[in-house]
Amino acid sequence: MANTPQAKKRIRRNNVRATINHSRVSRIRTFIKAVESAIATGKKDDAAAALKKMQPEIARGVARGVIHKNTASRKVSRLSKRVASLG
């Protein structure tokens, strides 16, 4: 248990930040799932539109520090490749 007032405050702030970061990661995952479900239906137009919405969301996650830039790049690259392969 924290003893100093500053340590107690840091615990409060860490809990708040963790909640915010969790919601940001969850939002990114939701956008990724939307692209994957559009790919599963096989509709290229829907998948491309979902991908276009997902990309800035992932970039925002990188800017906020909730996901690594290489992870973001890998996810965008792989999903773009799958969308492009739809006939």
Jmol script that loads the backbone (N, CA, C; Angstrom):
load data "model"
ATOM      1  N   MET A   1       0.846  -1.191   0.000  1.00  0.00           N
ATOM      2  CA  MET A   1       0.000   0.000   0.000  1.00  0.00           C
ATOM      3  C   MET A   1       0.879   1.237   0.000  1.00  0.00           C
ATOM      4  N   ALA A   2       0.479   2.230  -0.782  1.00  0.00           N
ATOM      5  CA  ALA A   2       1.236   3.471  -0.876  1.00  0.00           C
ATOM      6  C   ALA A   2       1.155   4.243   0.429  1.00  0.00           C
ATOM      7  N   ASN A   3       2.268   4.843   0.797  1.00  0.00           N
ATOM      8  CA  ASN A   3       2.320   5.577   2.057  1.00  0.00           C
ATOM      9  C   ASN A   3       2.258   7.085   1.865  1.00  0.00           C
ATOM     10  N   THR A   4       2.940   7.596   0.862  1.00  0.00           N
ATOM     11  CA  THR A   4       2.979   9.044   0.684  1.00  0.00           C
ATOM     12  C   THR A   4       1.762   9.515  -0.120  1.00  0.00           C
ATOM     13  N   PRO A   5       1.380  10.763   0.084  1.00  0.00           N
ATOM     14  CA  PRO A   5       0.246  11.294  -0.689  1.00  0.00           C
ATOM     15  C   PRO A   5       0.486  11.219  -2.205  1.00  0.00           C
ATOM     16  N   GLN A   6       1.732  11.470  -2.612  1.00  0.00           N
ATOM     17  CA  GLN A   6       2.039  11.425  -4.044  1.00  0.00           C
ATOM     18  C   GLN A   6       1.892  10.008  -4.596  1.00  0.00           C
ATOM     19  N   ALA A   7       2.316   9.017  -3.825  1.00  0.00           N
ATOM     20  CA  ALA A   7       2.188   7.624  -4.268  1.00  0.00           C
ATOM     21  C   ALA A   7       0.712   7.232  -4.368  1.00  0.00           C
ATOM     22  N   LYS A   8      -0.098   7.727  -3.441  1.00  0.00           N
ATOM     23  CA  LYS A   8      -1.538   7.444  -3.494  1.00  0.00           C
ATOM     24  C   LYS A   8      -2.166   8.079  -4.734  1.00  0.00           C
ATOM     25  N   LYS A   9      -1.730   9.304  -5.029  1.00  0.00           N
ATOM     26  CA  LYS A   9      -2.245   9.985  -6.214  1.00  0.00           C
ATOM     27  C   LYS A   9      -1.833   9.234  -7.483  1.00  0.00           C
ATOM     28  N   ARG A  10      -0.590   8.756  -7.531  1.00  0.00           N
ATOM     29  CA  ARG A  10      -0.119   8.020  -8.706  1.00  0.00           C
ATOM     30  C   ARG A  10      -0.960   6.766  -8.933  1.00  0.00           C
ATOM     31  N   ILE A  11      -1.340   6.101  -7.867  1.00  0.00           N
ATOM     32  CA  ILE A  11      -2.193   4.914  -7.997  1.00  0.00           C
ATOM     33  C   ILE A  11      -3.529   5.294  -8.626  1.00  0.00           C
ATOM     34  N   ARG A  12      -4.110   6.409  -8.166  1.00  0.00           N
ATOM     35  CA  ARG A  12      -5.378   6.867  -8.740  1.00  0.00           C
ATOM     36  C   ARG A  12      -5.216   7.193 -10.222  1.00  0.00           C
ATOM     37  N   ARG A  13      -4.167   7.932 -10.548  1.00  0.00           N
ATOM     38  CA  ARG A  13      -3.935   8.326 -11.938  1.00  0.00           C
ATOM     39  C   ARG A  13      -3.683   7.105 -12.821  1.00  0.00           C
ATOM     40  N   ASN A  14      -2.912   6.147 -12.307  1.00  0.00           N
ATOM     41  CA  ASN A  14      -2.630   4.937 -13.081  1.00  0.00           C
ATOM     42  C   ASN A  14      -3.909   4.176 -13.390  1.00  0.00           C
ATOM     43  N   ASN A  15      -4.810   4.114 -12.425  1.00  0.00           N
ATOM     44  CA  ASN A  15      -6.083   3.418 -12.647  1.00  0.00           C
ATOM     45  C   ASN A  15      -6.923   4.123 -13.710  1.00  0.00           C
ATOM     46  N   VAL A  16      -6.944   5.438 -13.668  1.00  0.00           N
ATOM     47  CA  VAL A  16      -7.695   6.210 -14.660  1.00  0.00           C
ATOM     48  C   VAL A  16      -7.096   5.997 -16.048  1.00  0.00           C
ATOM     49  N   ARG A  17      -5.764   6.099 -16.163  1.00  0.00           N
ATOM     50  CA  ARG A  17      -5.095   5.932 -17.452  1.00  0.00           C
ATOM     51  C   ARG A  17      -5.295   4.521 -17.997  1.00  0.00           C
ATOM     52  N   ALA A  18      -5.245   3.524 -17.115  1.00  0.00           N
ATOM     53  CA  ALA A  18      -5.430   2.137 -17.550  1.00  0.00           C
ATOM     54  C   ALA A  18      -6.823   1.947 -18.140  1.00  0.00           C
ATOM     55  N   THR A  19      -7.819   2.560 -17.525  1.00  0.00           N
ATOM     56  CA  THR A  19      -9.190   2.471 -18.031  1.00  0.00           C
ATOM     57  C   THR A  19      -9.307   3.118 -19.411  1.00  0.00           C
ATOM     58  N   ILE A  20      -8.706   4.295 -19.556  1.00  0.00           N
ATOM     59  CA  ILE A  20      -8.745   4.999 -20.837  1.00  0.00           C
ATOM     60  C   ILE A  20      -8.034   4.188 -21.915  1.00  0.00           C
ATOM     61  N   ASN A  21      -6.844   3.673 -21.581  1.00  0.00           N
ATOM     62  CA  ASN A  21      -6.084   2.886 -22.558  1.00  0.00           C
ATOM     63  C   ASN A  21      -6.829   1.619 -22.946  1.00  0.00           C
ATOM     64  N   HIS A  22      -7.485   0.999 -21.983  1.00  0.00           N
ATOM     65  CA  HIS A  22      -8.246  -0.218 -22.270  1.00  0.00           C
ATOM     66  C   HIS A  22      -9.368   0.078 -23.265  1.00  0.00           C
ATOM     67  N   SER A  23     -10.052   1.203 -23.083  1.00  0.00           N
ATOM     68  CA  SER A  23     -11.143   1.538 -23.999  1.00  0.00           C
ATOM     69  C   SER A  23     -10.604   1.856 -25.394  1.00  0.00           C
ATOM     70  N   ARG A  24      -9.422   2.465 -25.471  1.00  0.00           N
ATOM     71  CA  ARG A  24      -8.824   2.761 -26.780  1.00  0.00           C
ATOM     72  C   ARG A  24      -8.452   1.484 -27.518  1.00  0.00           C
ATOM     73  N   VAL A  25      -7.840   0.532 -26.813  1.00  0.00           N
ATOM     74  CA  VAL A  25      -7.465  -0.743 -27.428  1.00  0.00           C
ATOM     75  C   VAL A  25      -8.722  -1.493 -27.856  1.00  0.00           C
ATOM     76  N   SER A  26      -9.755  -1.449 -27.026  1.00  0.00           N
ATOM     77  CA  SER A  26     -11.011  -2.117 -27.343  1.00  0.00           C
ATOM     78  C   SER A  26     -11.633  -1.522 -28.607  1.00  0.00           C
ATOM     79  N   ARG A  27     -11.575  -0.217 -28.738  1.00  0.00           N
ATOM     80  CA  ARG A  27     -12.117   0.462 -29.921  1.00  0.00           C
ATOM     81  C   ARG A  27     -11.361   0.033 -31.181  1.00  0.00           C
ATOM     82  N   ILE A  28     -10.047  -0.067 -31.078  1.00  0.00           N
ATOM     83  CA  ILE A  28      -9.233  -0.511 -32.214  1.00  0.00           C
ATOM     84  C   ILE A  28      -9.614  -1.931 -32.605  1.00  0.00           C
ATOM     85  N   ARG A  29      -9.759  -2.803 -31.615  1.00  0.00           N
ATOM     86  CA  ARG A  29     -10.137  -4.194 -31.888  1.00  0.00           C
ATOM     87  C   ARG A  29     -11.500  -4.268 -32.578  1.00  0.00           C
ATOM     88  N   THR A  30     -12.425  -3.411 -32.174  1.00  0.00           N
ATOM     89  CA  THR A  30     -13.754  -3.390 -32.784  1.00  0.00           C
ATOM     90  C   THR A  30     -13.660  -3.054 -34.274  1.00  0.00           C
ATOM     91  N   PHE A  31     -12.836  -2.065 -34.614  1.00  0.00           N
ATOM     92  CA  PHE A  31     -12.667  -1.694 -36.016  1.00  0.00           C
ATOM     93  C   PHE A  31     -12.015  -2.820 -36.808  1.00  0.00           C
ATOM     94  N   ILE A  32     -11.046  -3.508 -36.201  1.00  0.00           N
ATOM     95  CA  ILE A  32     -10.386  -4.634 -36.870  1.00  0.00           C
ATOM     96  C   ILE A  32     -11.393  -5.753 -37.117  1.00  0.00           C
ATOM     97  N   LYS A  33     -12.228  -6.029 -36.122  1.00  0.00           N
ATOM     98  CA  LYS A  33     -13.245  -7.074 -36.280  1.00  0.00           C
ATOM     99  C   LYS A  33     -14.236  -6.715 -37.383  1.00  0.00           C
ATOM    100  N   ALA A  34     -14.544  -5.433 -37.529  1.00  0.00           N
ATOM    101  CA  ALA A  34     -15.461  -5.002 -38.587  1.00  0.00           C
ATOM    102  C   ALA A  34     -14.870  -5.309 -39.960  1.00  0.00           C
ATOM    103  N   VAL A  35     -13.575  -5.085 -40.115  1.00  0.00           N
ATOM    104  CA  VAL A  35     -12.918  -5.390 -41.389  1.00  0.00           C
ATOM    105  C   VAL A  35     -12.924  -6.892 -41.628  1.00  0.00           C
ATOM    106  N   GLU A  36     -12.584  -7.661 -40.594  1.00  0.00           N
ATOM    107  CA  GLU A  36     -12.536  -9.117 -40.739  1.00  0.00           C
ATOM    108  C   GLU A  36     -13.909  -9.698 -41.071  1.00  0.00           C
ATOM    109  N   SER A  37     -14.956  -9.172 -40.468  1.00  0.00           N
ATOM    110  CA  SER A  37     -16.295  -9.684 -40.774  1.00  0.00           C
ATOM    111  C   SER A  37     -16.710  -9.300 -42.198  1.00  0.00           C
ATOM    112  N   ALA A  38     -16.300  -8.113 -42.653  1.00  0.00           N
ATOM    113  CA  ALA A  38     -16.592  -7.709 -44.030  1.00  0.00           C
ATOM    114  C   ALA A  38     -15.840  -8.594 -45.022  1.00  0.00           C
ATOM    115  N   ILE A  39     -14.623  -8.974 -44.671  1.00  0.00           N
ATOM    116  CA  ILE A  39     -13.849  -9.883 -45.525  1.00  0.00           C
ATOM    117  C   ILE A  39     -14.530 -11.246 -45.570  1.00  0.00           C
ATOM    118  N   ALA A  40     -15.039 -11.690 -44.430  1.00  0.00           N
ATOM    119  CA  ALA A  40     -15.685 -13.005 -44.351  1.00  0.00           C
ATOM    120  C   ALA A  40     -16.934 -13.078 -45.233  1.00  0.00           C
ATOM    121  N   THR A  41     -17.639 -11.950 -45.371  1.00  0.00           N
ATOM    122  CA  THR A  41     -18.828 -11.948 -46.226  1.00  0.00           C
ATOM    123  C   THR A  41     -18.447 -11.968 -47.702  1.00  0.00           C
ATOM    124  N   GLY A  42     -17.222 -11.541 -48.009  1.00  0.00           N
ATOM    125  CA  GLY A  42     -16.744 -11.570 -49.386  1.00  0.00           C
ATOM    126  C   GLY A  42     -17.090 -10.342 -50.201  1.00  0.00           C
ATOM    127  N   LYS A  43     -17.634  -9.320 -49.563  1.00  0.00           N
ATOM    128  CA  LYS A  43     -17.993  -8.095 -50.283  1.00  0.00           C
ATOM    129  C   LYS A  43     -16.809  -7.124 -50.240  1.00  0.00           C
ATOM    130  N   LYS A  44     -16.188  -6.941 -51.382  1.00  0.00           N
ATOM    131  CA  LYS A  44     -14.971  -6.126 -51.441  1.00  0.00           C
ATOM    132  C   LYS A  44     -15.237  -4.662 -51.097  1.00  0.00           C
ATOM    133  N   ASP A  45     -16.361  -4.118 -51.553  1.00  0.00           N
ATOM    134  CA  ASP A  45     -16.668  -2.710 -51.292  1.00  0.00           C
ATOM    135  C   ASP A  45     -16.828  -2.443 -49.799  1.00  0.00           C
ATOM    136  N   ASP A  46     -17.567  -3.322 -49.120  1.00  0.00           N
ATOM    137  CA  ASP A  46     -17.764  -3.170 -47.676  1.00  0.00           C
ATOM    138  C   ASP A  46     -16.443  -3.318 -46.929  1.00  0.00           C
ATOM    139  N   ALA A  47     -15.641  -4.285 -47.353  1.00  0.00           N
ATOM    140  CA  ALA A  47     -14.356  -4.526 -46.697  1.00  0.00           C
ATOM    141  C   ALA A  47     -13.420  -3.338 -46.892  1.00  0.00           C
ATOM    142  N   ALA A  48     -13.413  -2.772 -48.091  1.00  0.00           N
ATOM    143  CA  ALA A  48     -12.554  -1.619 -48.371  1.00  0.00           C
ATOM    144  C   ALA A  48     -12.993  -0.404 -47.554  1.00  0.00           C
ATOM    145  N   ALA A  49     -14.302  -0.221 -47.419  1.00  0.00           N
ATOM    146  CA  ALA A  49     -14.813   0.900 -46.623  1.00  0.00           C
ATOM    147  C   ALA A  49     -14.455   0.725 -45.150  1.00  0.00           C
ATOM    148  N   ALA A  50     -14.592  -0.502 -44.647  1.00  0.00           N
ATOM    149  CA  ALA A  50     -14.247  -0.772 -43.249  1.00  0.00           C
ATOM    150  C   ALA A  50     -12.755  -0.587 -43.021  1.00  0.00           C
ATOM    151  N   LEU A  51     -11.949  -0.988 -43.993  1.00  0.00           N
ATOM    152  CA  LEU A  51     -10.494  -0.824 -43.890  1.00  0.00           C
ATOM    153  C   LEU A  51     -10.128   0.656 -43.852  1.00  0.00           C
ATOM    154  N   LYS A  52     -10.819   1.448 -44.665  1.00  0.00           N
ATOM    155  CA  LYS A  52     -10.553   2.884 -44.713  1.00  0.00           C
ATOM    156  C   LYS A  52     -10.891   3.559 -43.379  1.00  0.00           C
ATOM    157  N   LYS A  53     -11.920   3.052 -42.690  1.00  0.00           N
ATOM    158  CA  LYS A  53     -12.274   3.586 -41.372  1.00  0.00           C
ATOM    159  C   LYS A  53     -11.302   3.103 -40.302  1.00  0.00           C
ATOM    160  N   MET A  54     -10.764   1.893 -40.479  1.00  0.00           N
ATOM    161  CA  MET A  54      -9.892   1.292 -39.474  1.00  0.00           C
ATOM    162  C   MET A  54      -8.515   1.948 -39.429  1.00  0.00           C
ATOM    163  N   GLN A  55      -7.982   2.320 -40.585  1.00  0.00           N
ATOM    164  CA  GLN A  55      -6.609   2.815 -40.647  1.00  0.00           C
ATOM    165  C   GLN A  55      -6.345   4.046 -39.771  1.00  0.00           C
ATOM    166  N   PRO A  56      -7.171   5.090 -39.811  1.00  0.00           N
ATOM    167  CA  PRO A  56      -6.897   6.223 -38.921  1.00  0.00           C
ATOM    168  C   PRO A  56      -7.061   5.874 -37.444  1.00  0.00           C
ATOM    169  N   GLU A  57      -7.948   4.934 -37.155  1.00  0.00           N
ATOM    170  CA  GLU A  57      -8.143   4.513 -35.762  1.00  0.00           C
ATOM    171  C   GLU A  57      -6.876   3.841 -35.232  1.00  0.00           C
ATOM    172  N   ILE A  58      -6.263   3.004 -36.052  1.00  0.00           N
ATOM    173  CA  ILE A  58      -5.012   2.352 -35.651  1.00  0.00           C
ATOM    174  C   ILE A  58      -3.897   3.390 -35.528  1.00  0.00           C
ATOM    175  N   ALA A  59      -3.844   4.341 -36.450  1.00  0.00           N
ATOM    176  CA  ALA A  59      -2.824   5.395 -36.386  1.00  0.00           C
ATOM    177  C   ALA A  59      -2.978   6.214 -35.106  1.00  0.00           C
ATOM    178  N   ARG A  60      -4.227   6.444 -34.705  1.00  0.00           N
ATOM    179  CA  ARG A  60      -4.486   7.166 -33.461  1.00  0.00           C
ATOM    180  C   ARG A  60      -3.976   6.376 -32.257  1.00  0.00           C
ATOM    181  N   GLY A  61      -4.148   5.052 -32.314  1.00  0.00           N
ATOM    182  CA  GLY A  61      -3.649   4.202 -31.237  1.00  0.00           C
ATOM    183  C   GLY A  61      -2.141   4.270 -31.112  1.00  0.00           C
ATOM    184  N   VAL A  62      -1.460   4.355 -32.249  1.00  0.00           N
ATOM    185  CA  VAL A  62       0.004   4.490 -32.236  1.00  0.00           C
ATOM    186  C   VAL A  62       0.389   5.839 -31.636  1.00  0.00           C
ATOM    187  N   ALA A  63      -0.298   6.893 -32.055  1.00  0.00           N
ATOM    188  CA  ALA A  63       0.007   8.238 -31.560  1.00  0.00           C
ATOM    189  C   ALA A  63      -0.221   8.348 -30.057  1.00  0.00           C
ATOM    190  N   ARG A  64      -1.238   7.645 -29.550  1.00  0.00           N
ATOM    191  CA  ARG A  64      -1.542   7.688 -28.120  1.00  0.00           C
ATOM    192  C   ARG A  64      -0.689   6.716 -27.312  1.00  0.00           C
ATOM    193  N   GLY A  65       0.044   5.848 -28.011  1.00  0.00           N
ATOM    194  CA  GLY A  65       0.950   4.937 -27.313  1.00  0.00           C
ATOM    195  C   GLY A  65       0.308   3.674 -26.786  1.00  0.00           C
ATOM    196  N   VAL A  66      -0.859   3.290 -27.315  1.00  0.00           N
ATOM    197  CA  VAL A  66      -1.501   2.067 -26.819  1.00  0.00           C
ATOM    198  C   VAL A  66      -1.116   0.841 -27.633  1.00  0.00           C
ATOM    199  N   ILE A  67      -0.649   1.046 -28.882  1.00  0.00           N
ATOM    200  CA  ILE A  67      -0.104  -0.075 -29.653  1.00  0.00           C
ATOM    201  C   ILE A  67       1.197   0.378 -30.315  1.00  0.00           C
ATOM    202  N   HIS A  68       2.072  -0.569 -30.568  1.00  0.00           N
ATOM    203  CA  HIS A  68       3.372  -0.275 -31.173  1.00  0.00           C
ATOM    204  C   HIS A  68       3.196   0.003 -32.663  1.00  0.00           C
ATOM    205  N   LYS A  69       4.041   0.867 -33.211  1.00  0.00           N
ATOM    206  CA  LYS A  69       3.898   1.241 -34.624  1.00  0.00           C
ATOM    207  C   LYS A  69       4.089   0.051 -35.556  1.00  0.00           C
ATOM    208  N   ASN A  70       4.980  -0.872 -35.198  1.00  0.00           N
ATOM    209  CA  ASN A  70       5.184  -2.048 -36.048  1.00  0.00           C
ATOM    210  C   ASN A  70       3.967  -2.969 -36.012  1.00  0.00           C
ATOM    211  N   THR A  71       3.341  -3.089 -34.855  1.00  0.00           N
ATOM    212  CA  THR A  71       2.122  -3.890 -34.733  1.00  0.00           C
ATOM    213  C   THR A  71       1.025  -3.290 -35.606  1.00  0.00           C
ATOM    214  N   ALA A  72       0.889  -1.978 -35.539  1.00  0.00           N
ATOM    215  CA  ALA A  72      -0.126  -1.296 -36.345  1.00  0.00           C
ATOM    216  C   ALA A  72       0.145  -1.498 -37.830  1.00  0.00           C
ATOM    217  N   SER A  73       1.391  -1.345 -38.222  1.00  0.00           N
ATOM    218  CA  SER A  73       1.763  -1.511 -39.620  1.00  0.00           C
ATOM    219  C   SER A  73       1.475  -2.927 -40.098  1.00  0.00           C
ATOM    220  N   ARG A  74       1.786  -3.904 -39.270  1.00  0.00           N
ATOM    221  CA  ARG A  74       1.553  -5.308 -39.626  1.00  0.00           C
ATOM    222  C   ARG A  74       0.064  -5.585 -39.803  1.00  0.00           C
ATOM    223  N   LYS A  75      -0.757  -5.082 -38.882  1.00  0.00           N
ATOM    224  CA  LYS A  75      -2.201  -5.323 -38.964  1.00  0.00           C
ATOM    225  C   LYS A  75      -2.794  -4.685 -40.222  1.00  0.00           C
ATOM    226  N   VAL A  76      -2.418  -3.446 -40.495  1.00  0.00           N
ATOM    227  CA  VAL A  76      -2.930  -2.750 -41.674  1.00  0.00           C
ATOM    228  C   VAL A  76      -2.483  -3.473 -42.942  1.00  0.00           C
ATOM    229  N   SER A  77      -1.224  -3.865 -42.975  1.00  0.00           N
ATOM    230  CA  SER A  77      -0.682  -4.539 -44.154  1.00  0.00           C
ATOM    231  C   SER A  77      -1.396  -5.854 -44.432  1.00  0.00           C
ATOM    232  N   ARG A  78      -1.566  -6.665 -43.413  1.00  0.00           N
ATOM    233  CA  ARG A  78      -2.190  -7.976 -43.602  1.00  0.00           C
ATOM    234  C   ARG A  78      -3.655  -7.856 -44.003  1.00  0.00           C
ATOM    235  N   LEU A  79      -4.363  -6.921 -43.367  1.00  0.00           N
ATOM    236  CA  LEU A  79      -5.773  -6.752 -43.718  1.00  0.00           C
ATOM    237  C   LEU A  79      -5.925  -6.149 -45.116  1.00  0.00           C
ATOM    238  N   SER A  80      -5.030  -5.228 -45.483  1.00  0.00           N
ATOM    239  CA  SER A  80      -5.073  -4.643 -46.828  1.00  0.00           C
ATOM    240  C   SER A  80      -4.855  -5.721 -47.881  1.00  0.00           C
ATOM    241  N   LYS A  81      -3.930  -6.603 -47.597  1.00  0.00           N
ATOM    242  CA  LYS A  81      -3.638  -7.700 -48.526  1.00  0.00           C
ATOM    243  C   LYS A  81      -4.853  -8.609 -48.695  1.00  0.00           C
ATOM    244  N   ARG A  82      -5.539  -8.894 -47.581  1.00  0.00           N
ATOM    245  CA  ARG A  82      -6.727  -9.753 -47.644  1.00  0.00           C
ATOM    246  C   ARG A  82      -7.867  -9.072 -48.396  1.00  0.00           C
ATOM    247  N   VAL A  83      -8.033  -7.773 -48.187  1.00  0.00           N
ATOM    248  CA  VAL A  83      -9.093  -7.039 -48.893  1.00  0.00           C
ATOM    249  C   VAL A  83      -8.787  -7.008 -50.393  1.00  0.00           C
ATOM    250  N   ALA A  84      -7.525  -6.785 -50.738  1.00  0.00           N
ATOM    251  CA  ALA A  84      -7.137  -6.724 -52.150  1.00  0.00           C
ATOM    252  C   ALA A  84      -7.339  -8.064 -52.853  1.00  0.00           C
ATOM    253  N   SER A  85      -7.221  -9.150 -52.100  1.00  0.00           N
ATOM    254  CA  SER A  85      -7.347 -10.474 -52.716  1.00  0.00           C
ATOM    255  C   SER A  85      -8.804 -10.884 -52.961  1.00  0.00           C
ATOM    256  N   LEU A  86      -9.747 -10.100 -52.414  1.00  0.00           N
ATOM    257  CA  LEU A  86     -11.162 -10.418 -52.653  1.00  0.00           C
ATOM    258  C   LEU A  86     -11.495 -10.186 -54.124  1.00  0.00           C
ATOM    259  N   GLY A  87     -12.325 -11.050 -54.660  1.00  0.00           N
ATOM    260  CA  GLY A  87     -12.661 -10.929 -56.082  1.00  0.00           C
ATOM    261  C   GLY A  87     -13.961 -10.277 -56.238  1.00  0.00           C
TER     262      GLY A  87
END
end "model"
wireframe off; spacefill off
backbone 0.3
color backbone group
